[in-house]
């Protein structure tokens, strides 16, 4: 029905604090629940590479480091659910 077409609205916001720091959030708004936060995150352009981190509504903490090495993009990443170290996952990505 037409009454449920706009039952909720997804809103993604990004705020550039300065040339090095960017913050972002993703939320859902509806008449039944004013605001449901899906996730928050940020990035930092450090001298050693780009550091990114986020925390989502499933309590998953994710972080990554992206660095250019000899014209090759190298990404180191990791994630974990809350403080449960048994859920720790890591990865390495290389883009030529």
C-alpha positions as CSV (number, residue, x, y, z in Angstrom):
1,X,0.0,0.0,0.0
2,X,1.1,3.6,-0.5
3,X,1.1,4.2,3.3
4,X,4.1,1.9,3.9
5,X,6.3,3.2,1.0
6,X,8.0,5.6,3.3
7,X,7.9,3.7,6.5
8,X,11.5,4.4,7.2
9,X,14.3,6.6,5.9
10,X,18.0,5.6,5.8
11,X,20.4,8.5,6.4
12,X,24.1,8.5,5.8
13,X,26.2,11.5,6.9
14,X,29.8,12.3,6.4
15,X,31.7,15.2,8.1
16,X,35.2,16.2,7.0
17,X,36.8,17.6,10.1
18,X,39.9,18.7,8.2
19,X,42.2,17.4,5.5
20,X,43.2,14.4,7.6
21,X,40.1,13.4,9.6
22,X,36.7,12.3,8.3
23,X,33.8,11.0,10.4
24,X,30.6,9.2,9.1
25,X,27.4,7.6,10.4
26,X,24.5,5.6,9.0
27,X,21.1,5.7,10.7
28,X,17.5,4.6,10.1
29,X,14.6,6.8,11.1
30,X,11.0,5.7,11.3
31,X,7.7,6.6,13.1
32,X,8.1,3.5,15.3
33,X,11.7,4.3,16.4
34,X,13.1,7.8,16.1
35,X,16.7,6.8,15.4
36,X,18.4,3.4,14.9
37,X,22.2,3.7,14.5
38,X,23.5,1.2,12.0
39,X,27.2,2.3,12.3
40,X,29.7,5.0,13.0
41,X,33.2,5.3,11.6
42,X,36.1,7.5,10.6
43,X,39.3,7.8,8.7
44,X,42.6,9.4,9.4
45,X,45.3,10.2,6.8
46,X,48.4,9.5,8.8
47,X,52.0,9.9,7.5
48,X,52.3,6.1,7.4
49,X,49.0,5.4,5.5
50,X,45.2,5.8,5.8
51,X,43.7,4.4,9.0
52,X,40.0,3.6,8.9
53,X,37.8,2.2,11.7
54,X,34.1,1.6,12.2
55,X,31.7,0.2,14.7
56,X,28.4,-1.2,13.5
57,X,25.0,-2.1,15.2
58,X,26.1,-5.8,15.4
59,X,28.9,-4.7,17.8
60,X,31.5,-5.5,15.1
61,X,34.6,-3.4,15.4
62,X,36.6,-3.1,12.1
63,X,39.9,-1.3,11.3
64,X,42.2,-1.1,8.4
65,X,45.5,0.4,7.3
66,X,45.9,1.3,3.6
67,X,49.3,2.2,2.3
68,X,50.9,2.7,-1.1
69,X,54.1,0.7,-1.4
70,X,56.1,1.0,-4.7
71,X,52.9,1.9,-6.6
72,X,51.1,-1.1,-5.1
73,X,48.2,-0.6,-2.7
74,X,48.5,-2.7,0.4
75,X,45.6,-3.1,2.9
76,X,45.9,-4.7,6.3
77,X,42.6,-5.2,8.1
78,X,41.0,-6.8,11.1
79,X,37.6,-7.1,12.8
80,X,36.2,-8.5,16.0
81,X,32.7,-8.8,17.6
82,X,32.8,-6.6,20.8
83,X,35.7,-7.8,23.1
84,X,35.4,-11.4,22.1
85,X,38.9,-12.2,20.8
86,X,37.8,-15.6,19.5
87,X,35.9,-13.8,16.7
88,X,39.0,-11.9,15.6
89,X,39.5,-12.0,11.8
90,X,42.3,-10.4,9.8
91,X,43.3,-9.9,6.2
92,X,45.8,-8.7,3.8
93,X,45.0,-7.2,0.4
94,X,47.3,-6.3,-2.4
95,X,46.2,-4.2,-5.5
96,X,48.6,-3.9,-8.4
